[in-house]
Amino acid sequence: MFMERALMARHNESPVDQSSFLLDDQLQKLVSDACARIQNELTRRAPFLGEQVRGWMAQLSATGQAPDYFLQPRMFPLLRLPLWAAKSLAAEPDGEFLADVIYSTVNGYYYIRLLDNLMDDHGTIELKILPATAFFHTEFQATYQKYFEAAHRFWEVFRSAWFSGSDAVTQEFNLDRIGEVEFERITVSKLAGARIPLAAVGFWCGTGQKMQCWENFALALARWSQMEDDLFDWHHDVRHGKISYFLSEAHRRKGSDTVDAWVIREGFQLGLETLQRELSALRDVARPLKSPDVVSYLDLRETILEDQKTKISEAFQVLSAVAVVTEAPTAQAPD
Amino acid sequence: MTVQELFEKALHNSKFWKELSKDPAKALQAAGVKATADQVAALKQLNYEALDEVATAFGGGGTGNIT
């Protein structure tokens, strides 16, 4: 429970006035409907599995409510991006189509989450519900069959993004170190699936060409979000023997320090400064989108980062000051 | 105590910090550490509430959930 509370807090630390734009009624309804639709479909077609999956979906969310998991302010906006894109591309976005896009994407997300939790070895009941991947994958893909015939160009984007993401996940799993080259070539490619709902929106709105800008932004944002996750998950990753670009850099730079000591001394600060610089570069990628939602989102992320920089720097100063006393020659620990 | 041991305590042992902020000499003694009067005085000046952010920011690690 401690970890769940901490996770929830971690995702809710943003100033209320700025994050309120993320309390999007349309998205909340679409996500709630998508989660309910998954549970209804499973109950109807695979009731025993459905009951297990219902528990798993609830357990992923800190509040115990499956839809809340997707609405956390700091989560990568996988479900928000297609809505923002639809708003900027179509005067009146097609409600039924958007509901299907969100339904498909939630299924795709659960498919990846289930496999990732097993591969990362922090599964709980994932092995027992592994056959649910059949449901998630079918619903993720089949939902689009209603909109795009077999020969449509959408399916080439689908295959390209889905397969390159899967290839990258497998490659990264077999690495024992992630340098800059591997991060850019492999880790970032893991996130290629984020292109799929955007491509669907683009083709459905008849603006396939314009979607290149959105896909570029989605990948740039996914790259930034991965850097952020690596930074904030550093301690968890060390404890669980996971590798990341940030940890590889920590090993390269720490000298005689431990990784923890290096992160507290300078690594976290360096990581945050990198995130701030990269966020500024993201704004350049976002400019052609002309999306007020994206601008507000980036503003919010900038505020969250600045807030964390201040608070965590102060916390680390306290730790360092106490360490000076407890490690000092006059301080004596018992034998 | 090393900085990483203290970091672990910031994540998992709020009692230690409460006691350290209330009475540094006693808390350090209980942890088996002897400190000088100057050091105890320095510890009294610290803002221990700042450590709440450590558990908030890092306690939920392992999310790996960006997509």
Interface residues (C-beta under 8 A of the other chain):
Chain A: F2 M3 E4 R5 A6 L7 M8 A9 R10 H11 E13 M75 F76 L78 Y109 I112 R113 D116 D120 H122 K190 L191 G193 A194 A222 S225 Q226 E228 D229 F232 D233 W234 H235 H236 D237 H240 T258 D260 A261 I264 R265 Q308 K311 I312 E314 A315 Q317 V318 L319 S320 A321 V322 A323 V325 T326 E327 A328 T330 A331 Q332 A333 P334
Chain B: M1 T2 V3 Q4 L6 F7 A10 L11 H12 L20 L28 A31 G32 V33 K34 A35 T36 Q39 A42 L43 L46 N47 Y48 A50 L51 D52 E53 V54 A55 T56 A57 F58 G59 G60 G61 G62 T63 G64 N65 I66 T67
